[in-house]
Amino acid sequence: MLTAISPELLAKTLRDLRTSAGMSQAALARRAGINTETVSRIENNRGTTFKTFGKIADILPGLHQLNAGNGHLPPGAYVPDDGPDLDKLRDQITFLIKGLSMRRSLETALDQVSDLIAAERKARQHPPKRATRKN
């Protein structure tokens, strides 16, 4: 949870900034890459994580100025508190590996097709001579 800022202050500031920007909760959520329910939860005094705070602050930069202690939170001061999403990272790496394997398979297939085409062209240029029958 984001603890440097009181949930009440965060809720009020987020709501004020969002409405001033003319955004609905859904629009903010979509632009920040989070769920609408998350925005609603924050605006209902439930707080959030540093990671989510950072995503929202990227869309509503006024949040960078919010800090319960001295009124300022410099840009970049937030850090994700839940670390990298290792499952997502694994999935992305797996996707890339499969893509590379597929590319190699396609390149091999393309080479084989190219060889077949070249052999067919050569055969058409120099057709085998047919034996003629003598009667």
Secondary structure, 3 states (H helix, E strand, C coil): CCCCCCHHHHHHHHHHHHHHCCCCHHHHHHHHCCCHHHHHHHHCCCCCCHHHHHHHHHHCHHHHHCCCCCCCCCCCCCCCCCCCCHHHHHHHHHHHHHHHHHHHHHHHHHHHHHHHHHHHHHHHHCCCCCCCCCC
